[in-house]
Amino acid sequence: MKTLTKIAIAAGAVALATTAMAQPKPENFVKQRQSAFALIGWYFGPLGAVAKGEKPFNKDDAVRATSYLVPLSKMPWEGFVAGTENVGNTKAKPEIWSKAADFKKAADNMQTEMAKLAQLASAGDEAGFKKQFGAVGGTCKACHDDFRKQ
């Protein structure tokens, strides 16, 4: 009987620990989305010099950057959970939650345009890449205008 009790207590402790681990703190969601956006900026920003003609187009560099940007473009959105609206130093507007369908559409637009940018990088299409960079930037701006505090 004592062994059975010990097993039950151990199983309960594992279940409790697993539940606690499965529920990240609200500030962790904010850190997750901010980190994803920071990495997007890290890889997207230098491509702007290429798009402006300030730096020569290099297919290998563009492919490398966009190979990171495509999956990164999918990451921030899961960090916008209810209860994180006013957590930490967030610039998220309340419209993210009150206009969730519009926010999702903005996220989907960015992901779609980012995938197109990666395809043009892989094809080595410099003119198309430069034009598409503007389209991706436009999706970023639209989302910032509607859903980000300045």
N, C-alpha and C positions, 0 to 999 in steps of 0.2 A: 504494500500500500504506500509506503514511503517513497519508493521508486516511482510509482505512478504519479504521485503528487509532485515530485521533483520534475518529472517530464512535463506535466501540465503547466507548472510554473515557468519552466524554460520555454515551452512553446508560446505561452502568453507573452513572455518578455520579448521573444523574437518577433511576434506579431505586432506588439506595441512599437518596437524599434523600427520595424519595416514601415509601419504607418507613419511614424514621425519622419522618417527619411523621405517618404513619398510626398510630403507636404512642405515644399520649400517656403521659407519666410518671404513675405511680400518684398522686402528689400532685395532679396536674391533675384526676383523676377526683374526688378528695375535694373540691377547690375547686369543681368543677362542681356536685356535688350540694348542697354547703353553700350555694352562691350561689343555686341554684334554691329551696331551702327559705327562704332569707332573703327572696327576692322574694315567695314565697307569703305569708310573715308580713307583709311590707310592705303587701300589698293585702288580705289577709284580716283582719288585726288591727283596722283601723278599722271594719270591718263589724260587729264585735262590739258596738260602742257602739250601732249601729242595732238589733241583735238584742236588746240589753238595754233598749231604749227610752230610752237616754241621749242619743241623737241621732235626729232625725227621718229617716224613710225618704225617700230621694231616688232615684227610679228611674234618672235619668241617672248618678248616682254609682255605684249598684249595678251597672248594666249595664257601666259602664266598668271597674270593679274585677273583675267576674266575666269580662269579655272577656279580661283578662290571666290570671286565675286558671285558667281551663280549660286553656290550653296549658301554663302553668307546672306544673300538676298532673301533667303527663306527663313532665316533664324530669328530675327528680332520679334516677329509678330506674336509668337507664343508667350512672350514676356509681358504682353499687355493684358493681364488678367484683372478681373474686378478686385477691388481692394488695394490696387497699387496707384490709384489716381493721384494721391497726395503723399506718396512715400518718398522720402529722400529728396534729392535735388533733381526732380523730374521736370521736363518741359512738355510733358504730355497734356494736351487739352482735354477737357471733359467730353468733347465731341467724339473722341476715340470710342467711348463706351456708349454715348447716346446715339451715335450714327455708325454703329458697328458695321453695317453692310457697306457703307461708303468707305470706311477705313479698310475693310477687307479688299474692296475693289481697287483702292489705291495701292495696297500691298501687292495684289495680283498683277497690276499694271507694271509696277517696278520689276517684278520677277520676269515677266514676259519680255520686257524691253532689255533687261540685263542678259537674258538668254540669247536674244538677237545680237547683242554686242559681242558675245562670246563666239557666235557663229561667224560673224564678220572677221573677228580676230583670227580664228582658225583658217579662214579662207584667205587671209592676207589682203583683204580688201580695205586699203587705207582710206579711200574716199568714203566708202560706206561706213567704216568704223568711226570716222570723225563725225559724220552726220548722225549716226546712231548714238554716239556719246551724248549729243545734245538731247536726243529723245529720252535717254535714261535720266539725264539731269533734269529734264522737264517733269518726269514722274516724281523725282525727289522733291523738287520745288513745290509741285502741286500738293503733295502730302504735308510738307512743312507749312505751307500757307494755310491749310485747312485744319491740321491736327497737332501742330507744334507751337508752343508759346515762344515768342521771340525773345 
